[in-house]
Amino acid sequence: MQFRTIFLLPLFLLPLLGHAQAPKELVLNKEQLVKYGKSYKTAEVIYLRKFLNTYASHREAVSPVDEGAAKVLDSLALDKKILKGKFMVYQYSNIIGGGKGVSIVSQDHPEVILDFWVYKIEDGAYEVRDLLIQDDKRDIDSFKITYRNYLHHKTLAM
């Protein structure tokens, strides 16, 4: 299934708009940090972490509703250690078709960015509907500078 959507422009993408300038470290104020921290406690992000753990440890135990995203991960052939590692929530936004778009970046391998569509189904459970693969044009060194406070944060990680 192909997946296309329009993500809202989140707070984290704003520093990248001025990419022609030297990279500047992002520093969130207290209110912004609290709001950002809440994304890690959402049911969608918690479910996504469980999905990644299941996929990395017991691929055959992945739920049939999550199989589409699992097949895309299969095609990426990522090292299971990366998937078991910690991730920074890079983007968390509403999807026009329902559910949330959750983009995550590996703390240890910031070149690995994964964009998931996590959806709440009728019985209150969640499913990972899709994993979008996009051509990533980020300058990794600039990215590391901009997000250094959050890329390796001890408590803000999934």
N, C-alpha and C positions, 0 to 999 in steps of 0.2 A: 504494500500500500504506500503510495507516495503521500507525503505530508508537507503541506505548505500552509503557512500562517503568517500573520503580522504580529510581531512581538512589540509590546509597548517599549518605548525607549527608557530603560531603567537608569537609575542613578549611576550604576557602574559603567555605562557606556558613554556617559558625558565626557569623561576625561579623554577618551579616544577620539572624539570629534576634532580635537586640536592636535592631531598626530603630526602635523608639520613642525610643531614646536618640539623642543626637548621634552622628554617624558617627565611628568611631574607626579610625585607620590600623592595618592588619594588619601585624604584624612577625613573621616566622617565625624561629625559632631555627635554629641551624646544621643540626641533624639534619632538621628539617622542610624547610628550604630544599634540602638535598641530595635528599630524597625527592621534593619537588615538581619539582626540576630533572630528575630521571630520567624524568618523564612526557614531556618534550620529545624524549627519545631513544628512545622506544618505536617499534616498527614501525608501530603504528596511527597515531600522530601524524605520523610521517615520510610514511607513505602518504597521509594526509589532505592534507598540504602539497603533495605531488605532484599529487594530484587537483585541488586549488584552482588550482595553477599551470596545469595542462593546461586546465581549464575556462576560466580567465580569458584564456589566450593563444590556445588552439585548441579551441574548444568542440566542433568536429566530431571531434576526436581522443579525446574521452572514451570510455573503455572501455564496452562494452555492459553489463558488470556494475555500473557506476557510473551508468548512465543514469537510474535512478529519482531519485537525489539531484540529478543535474544538472537534471532537469526541475523539481524544486522550486526550485532556484536560478534557473532561467529565470523562474519565476513571480514571484520576488522582485525581479527586474530591478535587482539591486545594481550599482553602479558597479564596473567591472572593476578600477579602481585600488584599491578597498577589498579585493577578493579577492587581489590581488597583494601587498598590504601585509602587515605583521606582525600576528600574533595572539598573544594571551595564552591559554594553556590555563587555562580557568576551572574545568573539571571533567573528571575522567578516572576512569571507574568501570566495573565489570563490568556487563554486561547479562544479565538472567535468561536470555534466549534465546541467549546466547553472544556473543562479541565484546566490544567496548568502546564505552562512551558517551563521546564526546569533545565537550565544549562549549568553544567558542572565542569570544573577544571581540576585536574589532578594536582595535588600539592607538590608532589615529587616530580611530576612530569607535566609542566604547564603547557606543553605542546599538545596534550590530550584534552580536548574540549568535546563534551558530549551533550547534545540537545535532545531531551526527552519530552514526550507528551504523556503526562500522567493524568488519568481520568478517574473520577469517582463514579462507580456504576450504581445501579438502582438499589442494590441491597446494602449500600454503605461501604462496600469494599472498594479497593482501588485496583487499577490495572495500568501497566505501562503500554500504552497504545502504539507508540512508535519511537524510533530513534532517528533523528534527522542528521544526515551527514552533509556538511557544507564545506566548501572550500574556504579554509581559514587563512586569512591574509594578515593575521596579527604579527607584529614584530615581537618575538618572544622576549628579547632583552628589555624592550620598552614596557611590555606587559608586566614583567617581573618588578620593574621599578615602580610603576603606577600602583600595582596591587600588593606591594610587599607586606603591608600591614595586615592583609587579609588572606594572602595566599598560604602563609604558614602560621596562621592564628591557631593558638592551642585549643581554645574553646569553640570557636566558630569554624567547625569542620564537620562534614558528614562522613 
